[in-house]
Amino acid sequence: MSDPPARAPVVAPVVAVIGGGFSGLLTAIHLLRREPRAAVRLVERAQRFGRGRAYEAGANPHLLNVRAGNMSAFPDRPRHFVEWLAAQGEPAGADSFVTRSRYGDYLQGLLREEIGDPDRAGRLLLEADEAVALRRVGSQWRVELALGRAFEADACVLAVGLAPPADLPGAEAAALAAPAYVPDPWASGLDDLPRGQVLLLGSGLTMVDLALALAAPDRRLLAISPRGLISRSHGPTRPSAAPEGPLDTARAALATLRRHAEAVGWREAVDSVRPATVAIWRAWPLAERRRFLRHLRAWWDVHRHRMAPAVAARLADLAADGQLTIGAGRLERLGWDGHGFQAAIRGRGEGKAQAWRFDAVVNCTGPSGGLPGGSALLADLVGQGAVRADPLGLGAEVDAAFRALGADGRPTPGLFAVGPLTRGAVWESSAVPDLRSQTAEVAAAVLACLERA
Ligand SMILES: Cc1cc2nc3c(=O)[nH]c(=O)nc-3n(C[C@H](O)[C@H](O)[C@H](O)COP(=O)(O)OP(=O)(O)OC[C@H]3O[C@@H](n4cnc5c(N)ncnc54)[C@H](O)[C@@H]3O)c2cc1C
């Protein structure tokens, strides 16, 4: 994409933030607080702003998988969430795990505060619609909404989260269309899912949620993933200094981390490297990042993304009861005969697949990074050459200032991305402790770009 033509300075910039989950909301808040002349139009297609995929309201019994003390939305106010809980008359220790829906209430509280603040009055506009296209018109973007309206913005931030899980390789079309197949557990109700044998594909934190939600005496759950690894539990930790030793390759980083873990404990070792993961990732060449994803990602994920201890205990009970079995294996084929699923599963290290029958199948493989990932907006941007997939297939390619790179590898003027879409550039880009700093950085980068304009 070519550079914008010369234009008059933007005196009261309008920024469109597409996606009103954690990343979009916090980017909007930082923009409004940093630039008293800026207006933000926050576009969200779901019913509620602020909650995103993770923090739905209502009878959502799921617990956060991060301690309350580490869930503040603001990097410079680490106790903000714990203080908010106390102000609601629900004091909770920094080490406690509260429900995700309560965290969604916190985010909606931030939104209400922002809208009610006289300094920001009228500068945050909520657009309850889906953005379906962004068009470059002169030096601005025209944001087109599904219901037919459109508005102009000086810059746009894509805060659209990640795509739903990818379709299962080996699954026949009839199986993918079957009523008892759940392609995206966060998008569908599970109340009508049959009893009996249920296959959960994936063994990460999505599977853990699903196992807890679906467990019933008349259900048998089988969870499989290529390695059968399962997230570790949180436990007591002490702060530890960063590891000493080389981190310049995936292999060296593993050796350094292992030595450090022997000295200080695995949780402390993993936590000690967290503040540096973005810098380490950025310093690795593409081949090294690929090596990490191929050989170490699964191990890193289960140590890094931990379960609340109460959740780990419940899961252990289900396994002890025989209600849940977790195994290492791959699904080679999935068919549907109108009554049930026939699956061919090859256990890890086994030469031949075994035949299984299931009453229901749930895709718990987690968000896919592929673009456009079913998003009309991303499909349009990729089609225009304004956005391209990052070479690792983790999301959209962005530069160090979170500017989206176009098909020609150059930053697309005035277009930014934030949140899990930027994983290819920074790797750790999915949990609040990472996103709270990133959203502040992205807001600063957007304003710097508008300032230059
Ligand atoms: C089930 C679950 C549990 C999690 N638990 C934790 C946890 O305990 N702790 C933690 O730190 N992290 C957790 N996470 C990670 C979580 O994803 C991040 O914390 C954070 O919520 C990501 O926010 P986001 O705004 O980037 O993405 P999302 O929450 O996915 O929000 C993106 C928003 O964009 C909207 N959108 C997309 N496309 C469009 C469009 N074209 N037009 C308009 N709107 C659009 C979507 O409707 C959505 O609301 C969890 C994630 C999941 C899925």
The ligand as an SDF file (V2000), in Angstrom:
LIG
                    3D

 53 58  0  0  0  0  0  0  0  0999 V2000
  -12.3850  -19.2690   27.5710 C   0  0  0  0  0  0  0  0  0  0  0  0
  -11.2300  -18.3690   27.7890 C   0  0  0  0  0  0  0  0  0  0  0  0
  -10.7540  -18.1590   29.0580 C   0  0  0  0  0  0  0  0  0  0  0  0
   -9.6780  -17.3050   29.2880 C   0  0  0  0  0  0  0  0  0  0  0  0
   -9.2570  -17.1060   30.5700 N   0  0  0  0  0  0  0  0  0  0  0  0
   -8.2640  -16.2210   30.7970 C   0  0  0  0  0  0  0  0  0  0  0  0
   -7.8310  -15.9340   32.1380 C   0  0  0  0  0  0  0  0  0  0  0  0
   -8.3310  -16.4930   33.0990 O   0  0  0  0  0  0  0  0  0  0  0  0
   -6.8410  -15.0280   32.3050 N   0  0  0  0  0  0  0  0  0  0  0  0
   -6.2550  -14.4030   31.2450 C   0  0  0  0  0  0  0  0  0  0  0  0
   -5.3610  -13.5840   31.4600 O   0  0  0  0  0  0  0  0  0  0  0  0
   -6.6300  -14.6590   29.9760 N   0  0  0  0  0  0  0  0  0  0  0  0
   -7.6030  -15.5430   29.7380 C   0  0  0  0  0  0  0  0  0  0  0  0
   -8.0070  -15.8110   28.4510 N   0  0  0  0  0  0  0  0  0  0  0  0
   -7.3240  -15.1190   27.3550 C   0  0  0  0  0  0  0  0  0  0  0  0
   -8.2070  -14.0050   26.8090 C   0  0  0  0  0  0  0  0  0  0  0  0
   -8.3940  -14.3140   25.4820 O   0  0  0  0  0  0  0  0  0  0  0  0
   -7.5780  -12.6680   26.9800 C   0  0  0  0  0  0  0  0  0  0  0  0
   -7.4350  -12.4290   28.3630 O   0  0  0  0  0  0  0  0  0  0  0  0
   -8.4240  -11.5170   26.4200 C   0  0  0  0  0  0  0  0  0  0  0  0
   -9.7230  -11.6240   26.8770 O   0  0  0  0  0  0  0  0  0  0  0  0
   -8.3800  -11.4080   24.9200 C   0  0  0  0  0  0  0  0  0  0  0  0
   -9.1810  -10.3120   24.5580 O   0  0  0  0  0  0  0  0  0  0  0  0
   -9.3200   -9.7860   23.0760 P   0  0  0  0  0  0  0  0  0  0  0  0
  -10.1140   -8.5520   23.1820 O   0  0  0  0  0  0  0  0  0  0  0  0
   -7.9840   -9.6800   22.4490 O   0  0  0  0  0  0  0  0  0  0  0  0
  -10.0760  -10.9160   22.2770 O   0  0  0  0  0  0  0  0  0  0  0  0
  -11.5820  -11.4050   22.4330 P   0  0  0  0  0  0  0  0  0  0  0  0
  -11.9530  -11.5650   23.8440 O   0  0  0  0  0  0  0  0  0  0  0  0
  -11.7230  -12.5660   21.5360 O   0  0  0  0  0  0  0  0  0  0  0  0
  -12.4330  -10.1710   21.8750 O   0  0  0  0  0  0  0  0  0  0  0  0
  -12.5090   -9.8610   20.5140 C   0  0  0  0  0  0  0  0  0  0  0  0
  -13.8410   -9.1720   20.3120 C   0  0  0  0  0  0  0  0  0  0  0  0
  -13.8980   -8.7090   18.9790 O   0  0  0  0  0  0  0  0  0  0  0  0
  -15.2230   -8.8650   18.4990 C   0  0  0  0  0  0  0  0  0  0  0  0
  -15.1430   -8.8550   17.0450 N   0  0  0  0  0  0  0  0  0  0  0  0
  -14.4300   -9.6960   16.2540 C   0  0  0  0  0  0  0  0  0  0  0  0
  -14.5760   -9.3490   14.9570 N   0  0  0  0  0  0  0  0  0  0  0  0
  -15.3850   -8.2710   14.9400 C   0  0  0  0  0  0  0  0  0  0  0  0
  -15.8900   -7.4550   13.8890 C   0  0  0  0  0  0  0  0  0  0  0  0
  -15.5840   -7.6760   12.6240 N   0  0  0  0  0  0  0  0  0  0  0  0
  -16.7140   -6.4360   14.2180 N   0  0  0  0  0  0  0  0  0  0  0  0
  -17.0380   -6.1910   15.5080 C   0  0  0  0  0  0  0  0  0  0  0  0
  -16.5850   -6.9390   16.5350 N   0  0  0  0  0  0  0  0  0  0  0  0
  -15.7500   -7.9510   16.2530 C   0  0  0  0  0  0  0  0  0  0  0  0
  -15.6810  -10.1780   19.1000 C   0  0  0  0  0  0  0  0  0  0  0  0
  -17.0830  -10.2590   19.1690 O   0  0  0  0  0  0  0  0  0  0  0  0
  -15.0340  -10.1230   20.4790 C   0  0  0  0  0  0  0  0  0  0  0  0
  -15.8840   -9.5830   21.4520 O   0  0  0  0  0  0  0  0  0  0  0  0
   -9.0600  -16.6720   28.1970 C   0  0  0  0  0  0  0  0  0  0  0  0
   -9.5310  -16.8980   26.8950 C   0  0  0  0  0  0  0  0  0  0  0  0
  -10.6110  -17.7380   26.6930 C   0  0  0  0  0  0  0  0  0  0  0  0
  -11.1120  -17.9630   25.2920 C   0  0  0  0  0  0  0  0  0  0  0  0
  1  2  1  0
  2  3  1  0
  2 52  2  0
  3  4  2  0
  4  5  1  0
  4 50  1  0
  5  6  2  0
  6  7  1  0
  6 13  1  0
  7  8  2  0
  7  9  1  0
  9 10  1  0
 10 11  2  0
 10 12  1  0
 12 13  2  0
 13 14  1  0
 14 15  1  0
 14 50  1  0
 15 16  1  0
 16 17  1  0
 16 18  1  0
 18 19  1  0
 18 20  1  0
 20 21  1  0
 20 22  1  0
 22 23  1  0
 23 24  1  0
 24 25  2  0
 24 26  1  0
 24 27  1  0
 27 28  1  0
 28 29  2  0
 28 30  1  0
 28 31  1  0
 31 32  1  0
 32 33  1  0
 33 34  1  0
 33 48  1  0
 34 35  1  0
 35 36  1  0
 35 46  1  0
 36 37  1  0
 36 45  1  0
 37 38  2  0
 38 39  1  0
 39 40  1  0
 39 45  2  0
 40 41  1  0
 40 42  2  0
 42 43  1  0
 43 44  2  0
 44 45  1  0
 46 47  1  0
 46 48  1  0
 48 49  1  0
 50 51  2  0
 51 52  1  0
 52 53  1  0
M  END
$$$$
